[in-house]
Amino acid sequence: MKGGVKLLAVCLCVATATVMMVQAEDPYFHHVWNVTYGTASPLGVPQQVILINGQFPGPNINSTSNNNVIVNVFNNLDEPFLITWAGIQHRKNCWQDGTAGTMCPIPPGQNFTYHFQPKDQIGSYFYYPTTAMHRAAGGFGGLRVNSRLLIPVPYADPEDDYTVLINDWYTKSHTQLKKFLDSGRTIGRPDGILINGKSGKTDGSDKPLFTLKPGKTYRVRICNVGLKASLNFRIQNHKMKLVEMEGSHVLQNDYDSLDVHVGQCFGVIVTADQEPKDYYMIASTRFLKKPLTTTGLLRYEGGKGPASSQLPAAPVGWAWSLNQYRSFRWNLTASAARPNPQGSYHYGKINITRTIKLVNTQGKVDGKLRYALSGVSHTDPETPLKLAEYFGVADKVFKYDTISDNPNPDQIKNIKIEPNVLNITHRTFIEVVFENHERSVQSWHLDGYSFFAVAVEPGTWTPEKRKNYNLLDAVSRHTVQVYPKCWAAILLTFDNCGMWNIRSENAERRYLGQQLYASVLSPEKSLRDEYNMPETSLQCGLVKGKPKVNPYAGA
């Protein structure tokens, strides 16, 4: 263990998780995960899935701000494997981020121990595999970060806390989907929708996913862990009070349904205030010509009567979704992970030092489908970008800033396949604009940070559009959607050193190049800004077998 005064230790072991309390140090939570293949029938057809400790989806991680989370992952698949913890910021510690740009994958038959802290974070998150198309087979699960007991939350303690993972699903295997993409084809339309790994039958045979006590309130965390489909989530006869979104407390409004785009998580409060009986949770696709729908059962304790077969209809069109997005507001008076109110950070008064416009496109390179950002379709080199930088061989692996901050139409049109890495100066306040000229909804995620999503609007972005920005109470989050023929603007200070992935959460787009990395280096090479590479980190590519170096010194 690093730091701390080891005067008192209490150890509690339960199954595969160990909790260790150490005086004068944040608690440690130990997990051992065995990753294997197994067989399940999410849509009624037996198929190969990825299990964690025999579970599909994987186990929920239940943590608290600043806890040390230790996860020893044993890879018993026949392929290299990595997991990312979407939304966890890994302050000064991109070594735990679980992307191909920061880490070597865990070889078959070997293990790696992740160690991370959700430092000054609260909220609803999830984890999933980043290697190959493994996400299409499972290996995902919920990750919640609770507020510390001394920090007030802006709602009464719920009776219980439930995680609802919703996702599109394919009956073809992850290896078959990968073959489609490698051959230059799209993976096409999903075959169905799942709620917590299951598809409801609505014929009276479904077992309840959750049980509610009449009159009680429940915290429900809804995450879209799928491959490409935006989903609408609703509960028969029940309102959902939105209280949190990707680590931020929000102004509390009631919603009949919520659009949850790929990679996004919402925290809501549901009150069991209806006639005691069964009710359906419903998840259905948005923006597809033929919608796909599934259900999951809620049961009131002591209730009598089946759920109604009349399911509430989903909204239609993306204008409805855009209007809902505009209703989301940061709760300025609530405390998040720290005692000070969220609104004490006045992001709207900081001067922008750089504007980066990222335009998503698709095209063919050598006859095969590729997706690009500002004309570059990213490819992962054998040597992870961060390791190349750290060991001083970056010039042999990639070039910085191969895309323009303001690309012209010719640069966008001619797609090049190469590593796409932005060089970003530490502690600069930057505006990133995602411009979507295509006819499908995009969902963008940034590792290592949260950002202020200040605008999503139709048309093309120009500097004059800044007058429409929400510079007061935009939600601080890590994922933002961009509707067809629209743009989105985000603002953030790049104060977390490391190599951080900016990616499409659409799995086929990410796999075929629609991602890049932001390199944020410590100017003084100080441990105040970034940790040295852990002794346990795997080495591969050009740095395999090289002696470990420790270039960062104490402040």
Phi, psi and omega in degrees: 000146180266134172065186176084161178250113187272071181265332184218129177228133176236128183240130178233119182249127177226116179052242185258008180243138177236134177250126179238120179262126181234127183301140178065021178213150178294145184296153179252134176240118185256132177231141173242121184245127176256110184264119184222168166274153175206183179242133176216168181230066184302325179248022178089357180245123179300132179208162180286132176230166176261125182252147169241116186053039177078006186252142172222117351299176182288173182295147173285140171261123180248110188231177177226153179317133173074359174301149169270117181255119181247121180232110179268108186261118175261118183270103177255021172277178178261014181221157174302153190213141174217151175238137172250153183249083192299121179099339175285129192275343177048059183306126179062017194214056179293353179298344182253007192285338173075030174245161184294341179276348184242338188219149169282139179292157179282118181295157176305137178081003180241176181225161174215141180255114173281143175221110181220160178236127170283074187292124179051040177233150168224168169125191188249124184219181173207166177239158178196163180284142177254351182277145175046227173244035183300331180301333180287352181247355182122217182074012180249160179191172182277153179218110181250143177238109182277155174289149174294154187301329184279350183262120181289146174249150189276039174197159181292152178302126180283163176295324180202172186228116185244142176253129180240109179262120180245143182195152169285161186212146178243141176277345174285150183289163177297328179289323178292318178297320178296321178298319176303311183293319180295333180272359177095012179256158172278161178276354174075202187274141178294162181267341181184183181235144179239149167238115184051044173081005183232156175242124184289149180261337181053032179243014180092354182264354183291138173272147182293138174281326181217153177242138182242142173267130182306134177087349182270160175252151184226139172273126179236124181254118186249119180234135173270104185258018188278192185265320185206340189272130166290139184234145173256134182241135180207163180232128179311126171065008183237136171277154174242122177268111181287125182238338185208148180214111174049043173098002178239137168287138182239163173301136192269103174246153177268139181230141172282329178205160181228133170277122181243110182275164187303130178090356185262153178226136176238143172249123182234161171251128178242129178257131180278075187246018180253177178305130183294107176193200178267149176220153179263137159273140183234134171234129180219153182289151174246148171069020172252145181299319177244101184296148173250140185224146170218169182226158170223144190266133168253139180232128173284135176300129179074006182285156179230130176117141180284164174291147178293142177282353177278103182272138176297140184286151175279155173293166183237138173085158182272345177296321176300317182295319178297318179296322177296317178306319183291345178277349182280128181223144176293138175275102188290335185265344182282147173272141177263248181279341180247164182293334184287146181298148179305320185288359178287350176262110186265078184296334184287352182256007182265138180284134177285130181256344180201141176243127180240119177259127180245117183252120180273135179219166170227155180188188180244137174237120185053039176080003182244145180297133172221152173246146187221162170240117179052038173093354179243127176260111188292142170230141181276118176289163181298326177267118179306140186305316182296321179292322177299317179295313186295321181269006174077026180239025182302323183295342178269355188240321184203167173244146176279153169051053176281349175251154178278148175295334179225078190292145176269166184304324180293320179295324182288322188288322185267097186282130174246143177258115179191165175299138184244105187230122174269138174262112186242130182287134182303135176069019174273147180263116194237145175255125176244128179246123174263120182246124186246103178272000186268177186261008180241155179286135177254155175225121187245138182231144175238123175284155171082354187211165155244156182226166176263114179276093192272344180195143165224119185217156174291156174098203181249141182284140168222160180304332180296338181291349180298336180294344178266359182293146170273103184258014181245305188221039170294145183286134173277118187209182183241357181223140178220141178266152175231119184283166181303138179055036181231176174224159174227144178239136176233151178234139176196158172263123180277079185252008181246103184294146179148188176247113191239134184279129167249117190219154165289133176280352171288113192298321181289325178293316177299313183299324181263026164112357184272071178198165173204180178234145174252117178266119178241107186262149175282117182301323182265003187048055185252142175294346173295333184258328185201143177281153170291161178299129180299149180300330185275354184297142178282150177237140183208175179064222183292342184256007179298129178081354179288144177299141178298143177241156178230077186285344183266133182249165180297153182290000000 
